[in-house]
Amino acid sequence: MRHRLMVPGAVLAALLTAVPASAAEPSPGAPGAGDAYYPAYGNGGYDVSHYDLRLKYQPKSDELSGTATLLAESTQELSRFNLDFALDVSAVHVNGRKASFETSGDHELEVTPAQPIAKGEDFTVVVRYSGVPSEVEVDGFTSWHRTPDGAVAANEPESAWWWYPSNDHPSDKATFDVSIAVPEGYQSLSNGRLVSERESAGWVRTSWRSSKPQATYLATLAVGKFDLTKSTTESGIPVVNAYSKGLGDEDGSARASVERTAEITDWLEGVFGTYPFESVGGYVPDTGKSFALETQTMAFYGNKRFKSGTDVSVVVHEVAHQWYGDSVSVRNWKDIWLNEGFASYASWLWSEEQGEGTAQELAEYAYESYPAGDEFWKVKPGDPGPENQFHGAVYDRGAMALQALRNKIGDKDFFAILKGWPSERSYGNARLADFEKYAEKVSGESLGKLFDTWLHTASRPSKPALGGVKSERGEPVRPESWDEIQAVNGSHRH
């Protein structure tokens, strides 16, 4: 016999009002991270703390298979959530139970767990997948670069979709374990520290660990036949560099550039403070590409960069990004000046150090290189727009902004800011407005007008706004380092 429970109206009302706010109806996480430049990039409803990627790759056929395990925490009551991914998925488990999934758009994997995830809950996602990454194009491009002996995953602002599922936005950084099995005779590279390498049944499995938070686009994977060099910086940081064995005539100039990584890292520690990661290095695969990228601890250099000779400025630029861009990452892509303006200025400081043109001379020459009506001045480095994210103005005008700041507040406060900012914000994210406030705090000066003039105004500033000692020789002379630095700027327009 069933007994119907009769609850008086006043008691029922009290029970209803006592329901905690955390019992809100579960809802799907947003299919984007809320970035105005790239609305479909990243996802809402959760934060990833760690990626464990166990992969197997066959270079001859370009077949990649893997199991990705993500550790995350929900930021809302989740009925469903998205991952960014473009390969074929065979199974998904959430908290050990099978989850249903489907795809939408170019790179959305929609996962529905067997039961909703409570707000603030730690949960685990396991994704099994396979595919041929070189067959995947999104909006007509690919971040998967085939080489004569393998492949490379490297690009900005996205590259993860081609080889692992993720919350692909720099605001959600995580630690990484990457383990890759390749046939004997091949090698694999990734970020961080080499943890282990073992052979079994004709395959070699190499495991890498990035123990500091890393943005998804800064994760890299390279498979091929490499010559590795190992050393340490003067401060004891392990250095690993790698060169494709098929570089040919570019081999010498590539090595003469990238092998200066240890020296450059030691010098940059004097400018930006203690190096933030467990290792440093770079690799030059035979991709036929000319761009470079600050993939965390293991910078990517397209081999075509060295076709005409050495290019040390690009090494300075990418190593400088380890502080500005990797340790301190953008909160949204509109904040790109926090990456590129500072890496560009590092190359100016290196030029000054090497006696090939001071930062002031470079700033003056850059200023005079673009007439008042030039389209260059219409791009605002502080918010360039997605179509101009890697425009020359973000680099040249962005570096001019820093020289103007240096001239206004003096070297003592300026270099205190260059060191203090990556220390205060290490392993996190920041907005441009955060840096502006920090610079004012350190210098004790009001800097709003300066930043508005150089970063937020679509016109050419007056020459006195650059500050510094004016040359009496008339038009600025082209600094010796100018052409090489300009080539570095172009290397990011990929």
C-alpha positions as CSV (number, residue, x, y, z in Angstrom):
1,M,0.0,0.0,0.0
2,R,1.3,3.4,-0.9
3,H,0.9,6.3,1.5
4,R,0.5,9.8,0.1
5,L,2.6,12.3,2.1
6,M,0.6,15.4,2.9
7,V,2.8,18.4,3.6
8,P,1.2,21.6,4.9
9,G,1.7,24.7,2.6
10,A,3.8,26.6,5.1
11,V,6.1,23.6,5.6
12,L,6.4,23.0,1.8
13,A,7.4,26.7,1.3
14,A,10.1,26.4,3.9
15,L,11.5,23.3,2.3
16,L,11.6,24.9,-1.1
17,T,13.4,28.0,0.1
18,A,15.9,25.8,1.9
19,V,17.2,24.3,-1.4
20,P,20.9,25.4,-1.7
21,A,22.0,27.5,-4.6
22,S,24.4,24.7,-5.7
23,A,21.4,22.6,-6.6
24,A,20.8,24.8,-9.7
25,E,19.7,22.9,-12.8
26,P,22.8,21.6,-14.7
27,S,23.4,23.2,-18.1
28,P,25.8,22.9,-20.9
29,G,29.2,24.6,-20.7
30,A,29.7,27.4,-23.3
31,P,31.2,26.3,-26.6
32,G,33.7,29.1,-26.4
33,A,35.9,30.8,-23.8
34,G,34.4,34.2,-24.4
35,D,37.3,35.7,-26.5
36,A,35.9,38.3,-28.9
37,Y,38.7,37.6,-31.4
38,Y,38.0,33.8,-31.6
39,P,34.5,33.1,-30.2
40,A,34.7,29.4,-30.9
41,Y,38.1,28.8,-29.3
42,G,38.2,27.3,-25.8
43,N,35.2,26.3,-23.8
44,G,33.3,27.3,-20.7
45,G,32.2,25.4,-17.6
46,Y,35.5,23.9,-16.5
47,D,39.2,24.4,-16.0
48,V,41.8,21.8,-16.9
49,S,44.7,21.3,-14.5
50,H,46.6,18.5,-16.3
51,Y,46.9,16.7,-19.7
52,D,48.3,13.2,-19.9
53,L,48.8,12.3,-23.6
54,R,49.8,8.7,-24.5
55,L,50.4,8.7,-28.3
56,K,51.5,6.4,-31.1
57,Y,52.6,7.8,-34.5
58,Q,53.6,6.2,-37.8
59,P,55.6,8.7,-39.8
60,K,55.3,6.9,-43.1
61,S,51.5,7.0,-43.2
62,D,50.9,10.0,-40.9
63,E,48.6,7.9,-38.6
64,L,48.3,9.1,-35.1
65,S,46.4,7.3,-32.3
66,G,46.2,8.3,-28.7
67,T,44.5,8.4,-25.3
68,A,44.2,11.7,-23.7
69,T,43.4,12.0,-20.0
70,L,42.3,15.4,-18.7
71,L,42.1,16.4,-15.1
72,A,39.6,19.3,-14.6
73,E,37.4,21.1,-12.2
74,S,33.9,22.3,-13.1
75,T,33.0,26.0,-12.7
76,Q,29.3,25.4,-13.0
77,E,26.7,22.6,-12.8
78,L,27.5,20.8,-16.0
79,S,25.1,18.7,-18.0
80,R,27.5,18.7,-21.0
81,F,30.8,20.3,-22.0
82,N,32.9,20.8,-25.1
83,L,36.5,20.0,-26.0
84,D,38.3,21.4,-29.0
85,F,39.4,18.6,-31.3
86,A,39.3,17.6,-35.0
87,L,40.4,13.9,-35.2
88,D,38.2,10.9,-35.0
89,V,37.1,9.9,-31.5
90,S,36.2,6.2,-30.6
91,A,35.3,6.5,-26.9
92,V,35.0,9.0,-24.1
93,H,34.8,8.3,-20.4
94,V,34.0,10.8,-17.7
95,N,34.8,9.8,-14.1
96,G,35.3,6.2,-15.3
97,R,31.9,5.9,-16.9
98,K,31.1,5.9,-20.7
99,A,30.0,9.3,-21.9
100,S,28.1,10.0,-25.1
101,F,29.6,12.4,-27.5
102,E,29.1,14.0,-30.9
103,T,30.9,16.6,-33.0
104,S,29.8,20.0,-34.2
105,G,31.4,22.8,-36.2
106,D,35.0,22.4,-37.3
107,H,36.5,21.4,-34.0
108,E,33.9,20.9,-31.3
109,L,33.6,17.6,-29.4
110,E,30.5,17.7,-27.3
111,V,30.6,15.4,-24.3
112,T,27.6,14.4,-22.2
113,P,28.6,12.5,-19.1
114,A,26.5,9.7,-17.7
115,Q,25.5,12.0,-14.9
116,P,25.8,15.7,-14.4
117,I,28.9,17.2,-12.8
118,A,28.4,19.4,-9.8
119,K,29.9,22.8,-9.6
120,G,33.4,22.7,-8.0
121,E,33.8,19.0,-8.7
122,D,37.1,17.5,-9.8
123,F,36.5,15.2,-12.7
124,T,38.5,13.1,-15.2
125,V,38.0,12.8,-18.9
126,V,39.5,10.1,-21.0
127,V,39.3,10.4,-24.8
128,R,40.5,7.6,-27.2
129,Y,41.1,8.8,-30.8
130,S,42.9,8.2,-34.1
131,G,43.3,9.8,-37.5
132,V,45.6,11.2,-40.1
133,P,46.2,14.8,-39.0
134,S,47.5,16.0,-42.4
135,E,44.0,15.3,-43.9
136,V,42.4,17.8,-41.5
137,E,42.0,21.4,-42.5
138,V,40.0,24.0,-40.6
139,D,39.1,27.2,-42.5
140,G,41.5,26.2,-45.2
141,F,44.6,25.9,-43.0
142,T,46.5,23.3,-40.9
143,S,48.8,23.4,-37.9
144,W,50.1,20.0,-38.7
145,H,53.3,20.2,-40.8
146,R,54.5,17.1,-42.6
147,T,58.2,16.7,-43.1
148,P,60.2,14.2,-45.2
149,D,60.8,12.1,-42.1
150,G,57.8,12.8,-39.9
151,A,55.6,15.7,-38.7
152,V,55.4,18.7,-36.4
153,A,52.5,20.3,-34.5
154,A,53.2,24.0,-34.0
155,N,51.2,27.1,-34.7
156,E,49.5,30.2,-33.1
157,P,46.8,30.8,-32.0
158,E,45.9,27.2,-32.4
159,S,47.6,23.8,-32.9
160,A,46.1,21.4,-30.4
161,W,43.1,20.3,-32.4
162,W,45.3,18.3,-34.7
163,W,46.8,16.1,-32.0
164,Y,45.0,16.2,-28.7
165,P,41.6,17.3,-27.3
166,S,41.8,20.4,-25.1
167,N,40.2,23.5,-23.8
168,D,42.1,25.4,-26.4
169,H,42.5,29.0,-25.1
170,P,45.5,30.5,-23.3
171,S,43.4,31.4,-20.3
172,D,43.2,27.8,-19.3
173,K,46.8,26.7,-18.6
174,A,47.7,23.2,-17.3
175,T,50.7,20.9,-16.8
176,F,51.5,18.2,-19.3
177,D,52.8,14.7,-19.6
178,V,53.4,13.7,-23.2
179,S,54.4,10.1,-24.1
180,I,55.0,9.2,-27.8
181,A,55.8,5.9,-29.4
182,V,57.5,6.0,-32.8
183,P,59.2,3.3,-34.9
184,E,62.8,2.5,-34.2
185,G,65.1,4.9,-36.1
186,Y,62.8,7.9,-35.4
187,Q,62.8,10.3,-32.5
188,S,60.1,12.4,-30.8
189,L,60.3,15.8,-29.1
190,S,57.9,17.7,-26.9
191,N,57.9,20.3,-24.1
192,G,59.7,20.3,-20.8
193,R,62.0,17.6,-19.4
194,L,62.8,14.2,-20.9
195,V,61.5,11.8,-18.3
196,S,62.2,8.4,-20.0
197,E,63.0,6.6,-23.2
198,R,62.6,2.9,-23.8
199,E,62.5,0.5,-26.8
200,S,60.0,-2.4,-27.2
201,A,59.1,-4.6,-30.2
202,G,60.4,-2.2,-32.8
203,W,59.0,1.0,-31.2
204,V,60.6,3.7,-29.1
205,R,58.5,5.4,-26.5
206,T,59.7,8.8,-25.2
207,S,58.1,10.6,-22.3
208,W,58.2,14.4,-21.7
209,R,57.0,16.4,-18.7
210,S,56.1,20.1,-18.6
211,S,55.7,20.7,-14.8
212,K,54.7,24.4,-15.0
213,P,51.4,25.6,-16.4
214,Q,51.4,25.8,-20.2
215,A,48.9,27.2,-22.7
216,T,47.5,24.7,-25.1
217,Y,49.0,26.4,-28.2
218,L,52.4,26.3,-26.6
219,A,52.4,22.5,-26.5
220,T,54.4,21.0,-29.4
221,L,55.0,17.6,-30.9
222,A,57.8,16.7,-33.4
223,V,58.6,13.3,-34.9
224,G,61.6,12.8,-37.3
225,K,65.3,12.0,-37.4
226,F,67.1,14.6,-35.3
227,D,70.6,15.4,-34.1
228,L,70.3,16.5,-30.5
229,T,72.8,18.6,-28.6
230,K,72.7,19.0,-24.8
231,S,74.4,21.4,-22.4
232,T,73.5,23.7,-19.5
233,T,73.4,27.5,-19.0
234,E,75.8,29.1,-16.6
235,S,72.9,29.1,-14.0
236,G,72.5,25.4,-14.5
237,I,69.4,25.2,-16.7
238,P,69.4,22.1,-19.0
239,V,69.6,23.0,-22.7
240,V,68.3,20.6,-25.4
241,N,68.5,21.6,-29.1
242,A,67.5,19.5,-32.0
243,Y,68.2,19.7,-35.8
244,S,66.6,17.6,-38.5
245,K,69.3,15.4,-40.2
246,G,67.9,16.6,-43.5
247,L,68.6,20.3,-43.2
248,G,71.3,20.3,-45.8
249,D,72.9,23.7,-46.5
250,E,70.8,25.3,-43.7
251,D,72.3,23.1,-41.0
252,G,75.3,25.3,-40.3
253,S,73.4,28.6,-40.0
254,A,70.7,26.9,-38.0
255,R,73.2,25.6,-35.5
256,A,75.2,28.8,-35.4
257,S,71.9,30.6,-34.3
258,V,70.1,28.1,-32.0
259,E,73.3,26.9,-30.3
260,R,73.5,30.4,-28.7
261,T,70.3,29.6,-26.7
262,A,72.3,29.1,-23.4
263,E,74.2,32.3,-23.8
264,I,71.0,34.2,-24.6
265,T,69.1,32.7,-21.7
266,D,71.8,33.7,-19.3
267,W,71.7,37.3,-20.7
268,L,67.9,37.4,-20.5
269,E,68.0,36.4,-16.9
270,G,69.8,39.6,-16.3
271,V,67.0,41.5,-18.0
272,F,63.8,39.6,-17.1
273,G,64.9,37.8,-13.9
274,T,65.1,34.1,-13.1
275,Y,64.3,31.7,-16.0
276,P,60.8,30.3,-15.2
277,F,61.0,26.7,-16.5
278,E,62.9,23.4,-16.0
279,S,64.7,23.4,-19.3
280,V,65.3,25.6,-22.4
281,G,66.1,24.9,-26.0
282,G,64.8,24.9,-29.6
283,Y,64.4,22.6,-32.6
284,V,64.7,23.1,-36.3
285,P,62.7,20.5,-38.3
286,D,62.7,20.2,-42.1
287,T,59.2,21.7,-42.5
288,G,60.0,24.2,-45.3
289,K,58.4,26.9,-43.1
290,S,59.9,30.3,-42.3
291,F,58.0,31.1,-39.1
292,A,59.1,30.6,-35.5
293,L,57.1,30.0,-32.4
294,E,57.8,30.2,-28.6
295,T,56.6,26.6,-27.9
296,Q,57.3,26.4,-24.2
297,T,60.9,25.4,-23.2
298,M,61.4,24.0,-26.8
299,A,61.0,26.8,-29.3
300,F,60.1,25.9,-32.9
301,Y,62.2,27.4,-35.7
302,G,61.2,26.9,-39.4
303,N,64.3,25.8,-41.3
304,K,63.7,28.4,-44.1
305,R,64.6,31.1,-41.5
306,F,68.2,30.1,-41.9
307,K,68.3,29.9,-45.7
308,S,70.2,33.1,-46.0
309,G,72.5,32.7,-42.9
310,T,72.4,33.0,-39.2
311,D,69.5,34.6,-37.4
312,V,70.3,35.1,-33.7
313,S,67.6,37.8,-33.2
314,V,64.9,35.2,-33.7
315,V,66.4,33.1,-30.9
316,V,66.4,36.1,-28.6
317,H,62.8,36.8,-29.5
318,E,61.6,33.2,-28.9
319,V,63.6,32.8,-25.7
320,A,62.3,36.1,-24.4
321,H,58.8,34.8,-24.9
322,Q,59.4,32.2,-22.2
323,W,58.9,35.0,-19.7
324,Y,56.5,37.2,-21.8
325,G,53.9,34.9,-23.4
326,D,54.7,31.6,-21.8
327,S,55.1,32.1,-18.1
328,V,52.8,35.2,-18.2
329,S,50.2,34.5,-20.9
330,V,47.5,36.7,-22.4
331,R,44.1,36.6,-20.8
332,N,42.5,37.2,-24.2
333,W,44.0,37.4,-27.7
334,K,43.5,41.1,-27.8
335,D,46.3,41.4,-25.2
336,I,48.9,40.1,-27.7
337,W,51.1,43.1,-27.1
338,L,52.0,41.7,-23.8
339,N,53.7,38.9,-25.8
340,E,55.0,40.5,-28.9
341,G,55.9,44.0,-27.8
342,F,58.2,42.7,-25.1
343,A,59.8,39.9,-27.2
344,S,60.5,42.5,-29.9
345,Y,62.0,44.9,-27.4
346,A,64.2,42.1,-26.2
347,S,65.7,41.9,-29.7
348,W,66.3,45.7,-29.5
349,L,68.1,45.3,-26.2
350,W,70.2,42.5,-27.6
351,S,71.1,44.8,-30.5
352,E,72.1,47.4,-28.0
353,E,74.2,44.8,-26.1
354,Q,75.9,43.7,-29.3
355,G,76.7,47.2,-30.4
356,E,74.5,46.9,-33.5
357,G,72.2,49.7,-32.7
358,T,70.7,51.0,-29.5
359,A,67.0,50.6,-28.6
360,Q,66.6,54.4,-29.0
361,E,68.2,54.3,-32.5
362,L,66.0,51.4,-33.5
363,A,62.9,53.2,-32.1
364,E,63.8,56.4,-34.1
365,Y,64.4,54.4,-37.2
366,A,61.2,52.5,-36.9
367,Y,59.3,55.7,-36.3
368,E,60.7,57.3,-39.4
369,S,60.2,54.2,-41.5
370,Y,56.4,54.7,-41.5
371,P,55.0,58.0,-42.8
372,A,52.1,59.6,-41.0
373,G,49.5,58.4,-43.5
374,D,50.8,54.8,-43.6
375,E,48.3,52.0,-42.7
376,F,50.9,50.9,-40.1
377,W,49.7,53.7,-37.7
378,K,46.0,52.6,-38.0
379,V,46.7,49.4,-36.2
380,K,46.4,49.8,-32.4
381,P,48.8,47.3,-30.7
382,G,46.6,47.4,-27.6
383,D,43.7,45.9,-29.5
384,P,44.8,45.2,-33.1
385,G,41.8,43.0,-34.1
386,P,42.1,39.3,-35.1
387,E,43.0,40.2,-38.7
388,N,46.0,42.3,-37.4
389,Q,47.0,40.2,-34.5
390,F,50.5,39.6,-36.0
391,H,50.7,42.9,-37.8
392,G,54.1,44.7,-37.9
393,A,52.6,47.5,-35.7
394,V,52.2,45.0,-32.8
395,Y,55.9,44.4,-33.0
396,D,57.5,47.7,-34.1
397,R,55.0,50.1,-32.6
398,G,54.7,47.8,-29.6
399,A,58.5,48.0,-29.0
400,M,58.4,51.8,-29.6
401,A,55.9,52.0,-26.8
402,L,58.3,50.4,-24.4
403,Q,61.1,52.7,-25.5
404,A,58.8,55.7,-24.9
405,L,58.0,54.2,-21.4
406,R,61.7,53.8,-20.7
407,N,62.5,57.4,-21.7
408,K,59.7,58.7,-19.5
409,I,60.3,56.8,-16.3
410,G,64.1,56.2,-16.5
411,D,66.1,53.0,-16.7
412,K,65.9,52.2,-13.0
413,D,62.1,51.9,-12.9
414,F,61.9,50.6,-16.4
415,F,64.1,47.6,-15.8
416,A,62.5,47.0,-12.4
417,I,59.2,46.6,-14.3
418,L,60.7,44.2,-16.9
419,K,61.9,41.9,-14.1
420,G,59.0,42.5,-11.6
421,W,56.1,41.8,-14.0
422,P,57.0,38.2,-14.9
423,S,57.9,37.5,-11.3
424,E,54.6,38.9,-10.0
425,R,52.5,37.2,-12.7
426,S,54.5,34.0,-13.1
427,Y,52.6,31.0,-14.6
428,G,49.3,33.0,-14.9
429,N,47.5,35.2,-17.3
430,A,47.1,39.0,-17.6
431,R,45.4,41.7,-19.5
432,L,47.0,44.8,-20.9
433,A,45.2,46.9,-18.4
434,D,46.9,44.9,-15.6
435,F,50.4,45.8,-17.0
436,E,49.5,49.5,-17.3
437,K,48.5,49.5,-13.6
438,Y,51.6,47.7,-12.6
439,A,53.9,50.1,-14.5
440,E,52.2,53.0,-12.7
441,K,52.6,51.4,-9.3
442,V,56.3,50.7,-9.8
443,S,57.1,54.1,-11.4
444,G,54.8,56.2,-9.2
445,E,53.8,58.1,-12.4
446,S,50.5,58.5,-14.3
447,L,51.0,56.7,-17.6
448,G,47.6,56.6,-19.1
449,K,48.4,59.2,-21.7
450,L,51.5,57.4,-22.8
451,F,49.8,54.1,-23.2
452,D,46.8,55.7,-25.0
453,T,49.2,57.4,-27.4
454,W,51.2,54.4,-28.3
455,L,48.8,51.4,-27.9
456,H,45.3,52.7,-28.2
457,T,45.3,55.4,-30.8
458,A,44.9,54.7,-34.5
459,S,47.3,57.5,-35.7
460,R,51.0,58.4,-35.7
461,P,52.1,59.9,-32.3
462,S,54.1,63.1,-32.5
463,K,57.9,62.5,-32.6
464,P,58.5,64.1,-29.1
465,A,56.2,61.4,-27.7
466,L,59.0,59.0,-28.3
467,G,61.3,60.9,-26.0
468,G,65.0,60.3,-25.5
469,V,68.0,62.2,-26.8
470,K,67.5,63.6,-30.3
471,S,70.1,62.9,-32.9
472,E,71.8,65.9,-34.5
473,R,72.6,64.1,-37.7
474,G,69.2,64.5,-39.3
475,E,67.4,61.4,-40.5
476,P,68.2,58.3,-38.4
477,V,70.7,56.0,-39.8
478,R,69.6,52.4,-40.4
479,P,70.9,50.3,-37.4
480,E,73.0,47.3,-38.3
481,S,70.5,44.9,-36.7
482,W,67.4,46.4,-38.4
483,D,67.0,44.0,-41.3
484,E,67.4,40.9,-39.1
485,I,64.9,42.2,-36.5
486,Q,62.4,42.9,-39.2
487,A,62.7,39.4,-40.5
488,V,61.9,38.2,-36.9
489,N,58.7,40.2,-36.9
490,G,57.7,38.6,-40.2
491,S,58.4,35.2,-38.9
492,H,55.3,35.4,-36.7
493,R,52.9,36.3,-39.5
494,H,51.9,32.7,-40.2
